[in-house]
Amino acid sequence: MTNVIESRAMSKAKPKRTAGKRRDSRGDQRRRKIFKSLHDCILAQGYVKTTLADIAAGADMSASHLLYYFNGKEAILEQYFANVSVRFLEKIEEFSHQGPLEQIHSLTDFWFRGEAGAVKEIGFMLECFGAAVNDDVLKVTKADFDTRCKAYLANFFDDCPGIFMSSSKDAAEIVYGLMIGLRSAVYFDSDIDLEDAHRLFLGSTLRMGGLD
């Protein structure tokens, strides 16, 4: 997907290849190692405490070598978060061909039982959201992610037999807020776990769509 988010994020990277040439597979592999190292560092100690040297060490390279590919820690996160956001959105949009009942079960499982629902991945998401407050590229990525998620939910409610809100857009806003809120609660509140969040999100969304 080509959009303003990826264009701005990619501008921070410094791949050494020219247009028309075959992709530098070695460079792509190294960028993936850098992304994985950043991801692992954030899970282990958080984004703020992670240094460029930490990321470089995890990617088995020196900090100066890493700077051949990215201009700094911020640029790595900006591009990686853009890539992750696109991947999540593509997965969610795969559900759109399903009927409303199957669709909401698939969406709930994805956010609260699948890879994206693991507690450590929720922590990574929250780190990215926090970093977006003071990073314009991340902020654009986050805003686009929110907009597309809400548009997906609004289309879902358009196909439901009935909603108790005045419009599908309003219903989408509430359900998106519920999704993010429950994921945050699972991370910070020991009184709620992923199964609790799964149950609450599924039951609430089914009722809002007249599917219970």
Secondary structure in CASP SS format (residue, H / E / C, confidence):
PFRMAT SS
TARGET T0000
AUTHOR 0000-0000-0000
METHOD secondary structure of the structure
MODEL  1
M C 1.00
T C 1.00
N C 1.00
V H 1.00
I H 1.00
E H 1.00
S H 1.00
R H 1.00
A H 1.00
M H 1.00
S C 1.00
K C 1.00
A E 1.00
K C 1.00
P C 1.00
K C 1.00
R C 1.00
T C 1.00
A C 1.00
G C 1.00
K C 1.00
R C 1.00
R C 1.00
D C 1.00
S H 1.00
R H 1.00
G H 1.00
D H 1.00
Q H 1.00
R H 1.00
R H 1.00
R H 1.00
K H 1.00
I H 1.00
F H 1.00
K H 1.00
S H 1.00
L H 1.00
H H 1.00
D H 1.00
C H 1.00
I H 1.00
L H 1.00
A H 1.00
Q H 1.00
G C 1.00
Y C 1.00
V C 1.00
K C 1.00
T C 1.00
T C 1.00
L H 1.00
A H 1.00
D H 1.00
I H 1.00
A H 1.00
A H 1.00
G H 1.00
A C 1.00
D C 1.00
M C 1.00
S C 1.00
A H 1.00
S H 1.00
H H 1.00
L H 1.00
L C 1.00
Y C 1.00
Y C 1.00
F E 1.00
N C 1.00
G C 1.00
K H 1.00
E H 1.00
A H 1.00
I H 1.00
L H 1.00
E H 1.00
Q H 1.00
Y H 1.00
F H 1.00
A H 1.00
N H 1.00
V H 1.00
S H 1.00
V H 1.00
R H 1.00
F H 1.00
L H 1.00
E H 1.00
K H 1.00
I H 1.00
E H 1.00
E H 1.00
F H 1.00
S H 1.00
H H 1.00
Q C 1.00
G C 1.00
P H 1.00
L H 1.00
E H 1.00
Q H 1.00
I H 1.00
H H 1.00
S H 1.00
L H 1.00
T H 1.00
D H 1.00
F H 1.00
W H 1.00
F H 1.00
R C 1.00
G C 1.00
E H 1.00
A H 1.00
G H 1.00
A C 1.00
V H 1.00
K H 1.00
E H 1.00
I H 1.00
G H 1.00
F H 1.00
M H 1.00
L H 1.00
E H 1.00
C H 1.00
F H 1.00
G H 1.00
A H 1.00
A H 1.00
V H 1.00
N H 1.00
D C 1.00
D H 1.00
V H 1.00
L H 1.00
K H 1.00
V H 1.00
T H 1.00
K H 1.00
A H 1.00
D H 1.00
F H 1.00
D H 1.00
T H 1.00
R H 1.00
C H 1.00
K H 1.00
A H 1.00
Y H 1.00
L H 1.00
A H 1.00
N H 1.00
F H 1.00
F H 1.00
D H 1.00
D C 1.00
C C 1.00
P C 1.00
G C 1.00
I C 1.00
F C 1.00
M C 1.00
S C 1.00
S C 1.00
S H 1.00
K H 1.00
D H 1.00
A H 1.00
A H 1.00
E H 1.00
I H 1.00
V H 1.00
Y H 1.00
G H 1.00
L H 1.00
M H 1.00
I H 1.00
G H 1.00
L H 1.00
R H 1.00
S H 1.00
A H 1.00
V H 1.00
Y H 1.00
F H 1.00
D C 1.00
S C 1.00
D C 1.00
I C 1.00
D C 1.00
L H 1.00
E H 1.00
D H 1.00
A H 1.00
H H 1.00
R H 1.00
L H 1.00
F H 1.00
L H 1.00
G H 1.00
S H 1.00
T H 1.00
L H 1.00
R H 1.00
M H 1.00
G C 1.00
G C 1.00
L C 1.00
D C 1.00
END
